[in-house]
């Protein structure tokens, strides 16, 4: 019998991130681990000043609670390092993130996470899967 594997979902303040959470819930059934959801924003961003972003984050909190996960919101000037540290602290085996259209084909965010989390399976869900 395989040991349980914890899953981390990286979300932004967009309601469309629900698709990432739903994907993780499907994976959780097979992996039997805990599900963690994280949103990391830069220190200088006022991420709750926008009504739309505040509503989206509240919506994602509700989805997280409904699937038995906690949504952790952290502020950091180094988002990649913060996600990597959180992953290590919570024994994450699988990380799920959405495709970043602003990251271009180099996908800096993915590459940097892969370097820091070489033992974590990282899955990027394309925008087309919305």
N, C-alpha and C positions, 0 to 999 in steps of 0.2 A: 504494500500500500504506500503510495507516494505521500510525502509530507506536505502539509498545506503551504500554499504560496500566497503571500500578501500582494495586493494590487494597489497601485497609486494612480489616480487620475488627476492630471493637471488641467485646470479650467481657468477661463478668463471670465470677465463679467458680461457674458453673453448667454442668453437663454438657449442658443443652439448647442451649448456645451452639454446639454442633457443627453445628446446622442453618445457622447464619450462615456458618461456615467452608465447609460443603458448597455453599452458594449461591455463595460467592466462587470456589470451585474451578470451578464451571460457567461463571462469568463470565470467569475467567482464560483459559479455552480460546479464547474469542473475542477478548479484549483483548491476549493474549500478553505481559502485563507480569509484574512480580513480585508475589507475595502476601505481605502483612505482616499480623500479628495482634498486637493490643495489648490489654493489661489495665492500666488505671490505677486505683489505689486512693488514697484520702485518707491522708495521713501518719499520722493518729491511728488508723486502722483496723488491727487485728491480723488481717489477712486469712488467715493460715495457722494461727491458733489453733484454728479449727474443723476437725475431721477431715474433715467433709463438703466444705468449701470447698477444703481441701488436696488431697483426692482428685479433686475436679472439675478443679482447675487442672492437676494431674498428667495427668489424662485428656485435657484440651485440649492440653497439651504434646505428648502422643503423637499426637493427631489432626493437629496442626500439622506435626509432623515427617513424618508419613505422606504429607502432601500437598505436601511440599517447602517449607514456610514456617517461619519462626521466630516464636515467641511471645515478645513483649517485655512484661515486667511492670515498671511504673513506679509510684513513689509521688509524689503531688503534692497540694497543697491546692487546686489549680485544674485539675480534670480536663479541662474543655473546652479551656483554653489549652494543656495538655500534649498533647492529641490533635492540636490544630491545629499546634503546633510540630513534632511528629513527622511529620505529613502533609507539611508544607512541606519538611522535611529529606529526606524519602524520595520526593519528587516524586509524591505520591499524586493520582490522577485520580478514583478512585471509592472511596467510603467506605460500608461496610455496617455497620449496627447493628440491634439488636433493638428492638422497641417497648417503651417503658418504661411499665408500668402505673401506676407511682407518679408519673409526670410529668404526668398528666391530659391533657386535650385541648389545653392550651397548648403542650405539648412543649418546654419551656424548653431542654433539652439540644440538641435538633435545631435550634431557632431560633438559639441561640448559635453552634453549629458552622457553620451556614449563613452567618452574618454574617462569621465569621473565614475561612471557606473558600469564598468565592463562586465560585471556579473549579473546585470539586470537586463531582462528582455524588454526592449522599448518598441512599442507599437504606435505608429503614426496613422491616424484615421484621416483619410482624404476629405476635403471639403465636399466633394461630390456625394459623400455618404450621408448628407444632411437629409 
